[in-house]
Each structure stands twice: as C-alpha cells, then as structure tokens.
Amino acid sequence: MLQSSAEMSVPKVELPKFGQMILLYPGYHHHGGKYHNQDLAEMIGGNHTNPIRYLHNTSPLRLSVALNRYGGRHAIGSEPITVEGDVIASFIGRDGQQYIYQNTAFGPFLAGKYGNPLLEKPNKKDPSLLMATFTGKQGIVRLVSYHHDHPGGHIALWDCDHFFQSPDWTSEHHMISVEFWETPDSYCAPKRQEPSLNDILQYYRLIPRHQETPGGLRHNQATSDHSPGGSRRHRLRHGHQVKEHRRRLTADVVKS
C-alpha cells in the first residue's frame, strides 16, 4: 500500500530532471551502462584509502556521481555526510565533492533536500507487486533491506517500469520498503500494441465483419480441399496477401 508521511515536509529543492539525470548517470556495465566498479573508482578518484575499492554495492556512489555532475544545488557538497549522528558515510573525490557510499545515508539526505518520499511496503502475498505502484513514473528509488540484522539496500533511477542501467534488486530477501522521489519531468509514453490478424484484415477490408469470430476467422468451406470450389493455390495466394498486408500495416504503424 502506498504511504506518505503524515507530516510531509515541504521540499526545499525541486528534484533534478530525470531526462538530464539519465545522461549523467554512470550505469552498470552489464545492464546497459558502460562502467564496472573499477571504472567508477578511477572516475571518482580521491585518496588511496577511500572505501570504493572494497565495496560490493556501488549504487550510492553511482547516484552521487550523477548528482555531482548535475551540480548546483543538487550536488552532494563538500561537507562529509553522516548517518546516525556521527558515522561518516561519504568520502571526498578528486573534484573536491563528497560521494555517499552507504545506502542508509542516502534516504535522510534526499528527504532533507527534496522532501519525504512515497513509501511502498512489500506485498507479503505477492512480492512481485513491489514496484507496481511506480509503474508509469520516473524518479529516484531507494530499496531498504536487512541482512543479518544489518541495514542495506540499493538506490537507483526508476524509468517507468524498470531500473535504468541497474540490476533489479527487488528479488532480494528481507526487503523492508521502497522509497520513491518522482522527478518533475516524469513521463512514460503509452506502449503500442501489435495489431491482431483480424485488425489487419479489417484495415484492408479483406473480410466482412460478419465472418469474424472471437477466436479469429470462421472456417470458410469454399477454400477447403474437400470442397469443389476450393484449391490449395487459392489458399496459398490468400496467405501471401495476408502476410504482405501485415507487413504494410506494421510499417504504417511505425511511421505514425
């Protein structure tokens, strides 16, 4: 069930535009992006003791890169980011900006800057519905999970119905919640449906409507091998016409 805080704070800053964020985000190499973890370490730089070289979860760093590249009021800044009061959850990169490396720190950071997120709890009967609420939206999504009593999770960009250039982490065990910040330019174009055979034939007026059936075309005895007027050559010619009209209709749909 979708929830929001009863004391929803007024966002201090409008969220960055999604269309720009996807241009700045260093996506995962095996998920449509170009960057391995080592590539990310070399990009961010910083002193040789920074923790990126030892991290398995680089999702907070990748979003940090996108925000710092965006710049201005969206950049992480130069002051260390802390969690639980005094635990430092970021390090300074080559460019002098901070890079958050703990997922637990990103929630409070984003909420403090942009306002509280929409919150979704897992559906115990059907965990696959976890992201259904956010279908048709674009924005920043943070998954919160626990493993061996330690908080964890991931953060990424959500693009209508999938994670943008990131793995799908929703199948992880011990998922607690999903936090979602929708961007101001959020837009998902409606998906086109492939035309059915009946649609194609009606489009080109190859069959009268009274010959349609819920399961497709009614069998025409005139074209049966067992009927005097039917012939295999006629059926082959008709089949070729249907294929050609399907190709032309598909081309017309693409052009439109």
Sequence and secondary structure as in RCSB ss.txt:
>XXXX:A:sequence
MLQSSAEMSVPKVELPKFGQMILLYPGYHHHGGKYHNQDLAEMIGGNHTNPIRYLHNTSPLRLSVALNRYGGRHA
IGSEPITVEGDVIASFIGRDGQQYIYQNTAFGPFLAGKYGNPLLEKPNKKDPSLLMATFTGKQGIVRLVSYHHDH
PGGHIALWDCDHFFQSPDWTSEHHMISVEFWETPDSYCAPKRQEPSLNDILQYYRLIPRHQETPGGLRHNQATSD
HSPGGSRRHRLRHGHQVKEHRRRLTADVVKS
>XXXX:A:secstr
 EE  TT    SS    HHHHHHH   BGGGT SB HHHHHHHH   TT GGGG S  HHHHHHHHHHHH GGGS
  SS  EETTTEE EEE TTS EEE  HHHHHHHHHHHH   EEE   SS GGGTTGGGTTEEEEEEEEEEETTE
EEEEEEEEEESSBTTS   TT TTEEEEEEEE TT           HHHHHHHTT S GGGEETTEE   GGG T
TSTT  HHHHHHHHHHHHHHHHHHHHHHHH 
